[in-house]
């Protein structure tokens, strides 16, 4: 009979979460580079979004999902749509 203690199981889950987080961070960094975003764009966006989530009172589980979504928010954007996103501060400045 195979028995895994709760402590060992918890340690395994935490290690997998850390690895998953590291993989997502690497993917978001690669997206920044390939889509022409400034270095650290996804990380900064993620930090801002996580602060908003905390202020809104999201649960830890919801913030975990938000973290993943924010890191990969630019995945699948074409180069053209990425260019539009890059210009939105300029257009906002022009409007104001």
C-alpha positions in Angstrom: 0.0 0.0 0.0 1.4 3.4 -1.0 1.1 6.1 1.6 2.2 9.7 1.2 2.1 11.9 4.3 0.2 15.2 4.1 3.5 17.1 4.7 5.2 15.4 1.8 2.1 15.9 -0.5 1.9 19.5 0.5 5.7 20.0 -0.2 5.3 18.4 -3.6 2.3 20.6 -4.5 4.2 23.7 -3.4 7.3 22.7 -5.5 5.1 22.1 -8.6 3.4 25.5 -8.1 6.8 27.2 -7.9 8.0 25.4 -11.1 4.7 26.3 -12.8 5.2 29.9 -11.8 8.8 29.9 -13.1 7.7 28.4 -16.4 4.9 31.1 -16.8 7.5 33.8 -15.9 9.8 32.5 -18.5 7.1 32.4 -21.1 6.0 35.9 -20.3 9.6 37.2 -20.6 9.9 35.5 -24.0 6.6 37.1 -25.1 7.9 40.5 -24.1 11.0 40.0 -26.2 9.3 38.6 -29.3 6.3 41.0 -29.3 8.5 44.1 -28.9 7.3 45.0 -25.4 9.7 46.8 -23.1 11.7 44.3 -20.9 9.6 43.5 -17.8 6.3 44.7 -19.2 4.4 41.5 -18.3 5.9 41.4 -14.8 5.0 45.1 -14.1 1.5 44.5 -15.4 1.2 41.4 -13.3 2.3 43.3 -10.1 -0.2 46.1 -10.8 -3.0 43.6 -11.4 -2.2 41.6 -8.2 -2.4 44.8 -6.2 -5.8 45.5 -7.7 -6.9 42.0 -6.9 -5.8 42.4 -3.3 -7.6 45.7 -2.9 -10.7 44.2 -4.4 -10.5 41.4 -1.8 -10.0 38.5 -4.2 -9.4 35.2 -2.5 -5.9 33.6 -2.6 -7.1 31.1 -5.1 -8.6 33.8 -7.4 -5.4 35.8 -7.1 -3.4 32.7 -8.1 -5.5 32.4 -11.3 -5.2 36.1 -11.9 -1.4 35.9 -11.6 -1.3 33.3 -14.4 -3.7 35.2 -16.6 -1.8 38.4 -16.2 1.6 36.9 -17.0 0.2 35.5 -20.3 -2.2 38.3 -21.2 -0.3 39.2 -24.3 0.0 35.6 -25.6 -1.7 35.2 -29.0 -1.5 38.9 -29.9 -0.4 39.5 -33.4 2.4 41.9 -34.1 -0.2 44.3 -35.5 -2.3 44.2 -32.3 0.8 44.5 -30.2 1.7 47.7 -32.1 -1.8 49.1 -31.3 -1.2 48.3 -27.7 2.1 50.1 -27.8 0.6 53.2 -29.1 -2.3 53.5 -26.6 -0.3 55.8 -24.3 0.4 58.1 -27.2 -3.2 58.2 -28.2 -4.3 58.8 -24.6 -1.8 61.7 -24.3 -3.2 63.2 -27.6 -6.8 62.9 -26.3 -5.9 64.6 -23.0 
